[in-house]
Amino acid sequence: MSRYDLALIGFGGVNRALAELVSQRGDRLAEDLGFALRVVAITDLRAGSLVDTDGIDLAPLLAAEPGELNFARLPGGSADPRNEWVIRDVPSDIVVEATFTNPADGEPALSHVRWALESGKHVCTTNKGPVALAGRALKALAAEHGVSFEFEGSVLSGTPVLRTAEKLFGGLEITGVEGIMNGTSNYVLGRIEEGVDLSAAIAEAQELGYAEADPTADIEGHDVQLKVVILANEVLGADLRREDVFCEGISAITPDEVRDAASKALRWKLVGSATRNEDGSVDARVAPLALPAHHPLAGVSGPVNAVSFHTDLLGTVTVSGPGAGRIETACALLSDIIAIHQRHATATRRVLQETHLV
């Protein structure tokens, strides 16, 4: 049975949840998937770095509270995250990137991904920034070094919209996509419908863990803007940059507008969309829309996300599911690892067949 050694870059909720899957379900996953997983390196901004090329014992790390971790106290540990050294020099097969990212330049996640690909290592990431800002270049770099760059969790976390479009829509022409891609803004709009003002709704979302301490990226649409770039480029074959996508958030919507829309059976939603024109160009935008009840996105409530694909033969197909959550996003990383295995195993078998070894 093959085995993949993982380097986890960032040990917050998502990579910690992936480590839980490896630790608690490793044997079952190996039996089901046909390959084993082993974590050989972990880096974290607060905890430092931990390396054991024979495999890290994850159980004591997962038993500790996240804020209590101090890798410097452990054999193979350091107070310094040493991200570049771990990514480039520690032997691993797959670098799992789940740190924070600056939406303006994609850093530090962009550098993490680039270092890994340059080192001939597969990458899976949940970060929007590197994919939206440099996806084409990173995919070219991966191809140059014969490795995979996977990022299913960058759009709807655990809900597989990118792989759905890639694997299940063969023979169809996708003419456009639109979706509710930010659970925070969707929750806030729903609460405003119920009579709660904007600031109070945002505070609730923060208390529930839907919104960050600074909710600007969610409320002003910047988070969705990056996701629209990814969808337009990956699904519609565009080559858009962030500045190509018009962006308007929900902060200017008044309670009166929400109540007026409700009286007309309309619901305000922050919608990200991309549409292919007849000349092949793609228009993309993020803006609040008052949707009629029959619209496939109108009934998507709370922190749930959804994306509708407009196709030539099937009409509109909508995929809905969780757009956040540590376990859900970790499942997206696992699906990326499975995709890497399938591609790698197929390529290896093809080489063996060509050399008459199988």
URPEDA-V339139 format. One record per run of one state. SS is the DSSP state (H for helix, E for strand, C for the rest). FROM is the first residue (numbers start at 1). TO is the last residue. If there is no record, write none. Layout:
[[SS & FROM & TO] [SS & FROM & TO]]
//
This chain:
[[C & 1 & 1] [E & 2 & 9] [C & 10 & 12] [H & 13 & 33] [C & 34 & 34] [E & 35 & 44] [C & 45 & 47] [E & 48 & 51] [C & 52 & 58] [H & 59 & 63] [C & 64 & 65] [H & 66 & 68] [C & 69 & 70] [H & 71 & 73] [C & 74 & 76] [E & 77 & 78] [C & 79 & 82] [H & 83 & 89] [C & 90 & 93] [E & 94 & 97] [C & 98 & 100] [E & 101 & 101] [C & 102 & 107] [E & 108 & 108] [H & 109 & 118] [C & 119 & 121] [E & 122 & 125] [C & 126 & 127] [H & 128 & 144] [C & 145 & 148] [E & 149 & 150] [C & 151 & 152] [H & 153 & 156] [C & 157 & 160] [H & 161 & 168] [C & 169 & 173] [E & 174 & 180] [C & 181 & 182] [H & 183 & 193] [C & 194 & 197] [H & 198 & 207] [C & 208 & 215] [H & 216 & 219] [C & 220 & 221] [H & 222 & 235] [C & 236 & 241] [H & 242 & 244] [C & 245 & 245] [E & 246 & 247] [C & 248 & 254] [H & 255 & 263] [C & 264 & 265] [E & 266 & 276] [C & 277 & 281] [E & 282 & 292] [C & 293 & 303] [E & 304 & 311] [C & 312 & 314] [E & 315 & 322] [C & 323 & 325] [H & 326 & 354] [C & 355 & 358]]
//
